[in-house]
Amino acid sequence: MQQQAVFIQLPSPPMQAIYNTIQQCGKSNVPFLITGETGVGKEGIARYIHESGPRRAQPFITINCGRFFAELLPSELFGHEAGAFTSAICQRRGAFEVANGGIIFLDEVSEMSLDAQKMLLHVLDTAAFTRLGGNEILTANVHIIAATNKNIVKAVSEKEFREDLYYSLKGMMFHLPPLRERPEDIAPLVEAFMSEFSAEYGKSVTGITQEALARLERAAWLGNIRQLRNTVQTAVALATTDILEPKDFPGIYPKLDEALISIWQTLPSNTQDVIWKALPLETQQTIIHALSKQTIGIWRNLQTSNMPKTIEQDESLNIENMNLNQILCAVAQKRIEQYTTLRQAAESLGIDVRTLQKYKKWKESEDCQQ
């Protein structure tokens, strides 16, 4: 079953600004284009536009453009007649026909094939379409909301997305900031998710401690609202008390300011050693996690002098008594050994080859050790 997008008003200033703009122009038929990282809540905003506008009583149809093969998406959008293609055994109405009078939300719109883009542009220009394999001209009274997690301007410049379609879709454009940049939104989201999953699992989870909430508000949330939802779902499912505590959120690491990492790397090694050993265990884990730019699972294999040793997939590293530069070097060297090329090793860490080579040189100059 597909989960429904979050539809609650969030208190952060960026989200409040978006809600206010929607209230001002939501009654028009101007297309909306919503951008933002995966899981950031784009469909939630689309549903807010629907629920707060004059089409609220009409259908809201979601089409994930990335789910369909290039030849099948036009059928999903415009329908088809029997015999239009091999598997078309009967007439089928498409989204534009089903959503007549309502809203179509085109998620991952940048994944559309160029042929489908051309057909969509024609509908936007003429408000008319035909089913695949048919001749009857149908009218399209729909409001279009599109969304993408990609850099659509770059896609246009690289001829992967039609420039004329881009300008037709961006009548009103919103960019949703990542969740890590709006921690004010985490508490109401957690409350909503606790209520949802308590009811689903027959639990009576009624709250969360301040310490646990603070941990969630400091986290990086690379998967944004979707990741937060899954995290709360797991916590509620496994909860043994009515109040969620820090222990219910293992492996949640706070985000780390990249500027602090840059400053750290300018410090002499002996200064780094002193500071590193004085850092709380959780902060050490956070630094290691931030440097990896990987999922938490990989870094469960790293250890400090206070961390229990875990060996999984032959990837453990002993970082006892290392400073930060030495840790970076050890990680880089480990990945270089595991991958065929430097490019592959760099990509596995989410860094470029030049940065990887810099870390490697620290080893060669004996500034770090395995």
Summary of the structure (lengths in Angstrom):
residues: 370
radius of gyration: 25.1
end to end distance: 47.6
largest distance: 78.2
contacts: 1078
relative contact order: 0.09
helix: 49%
strand: 11%
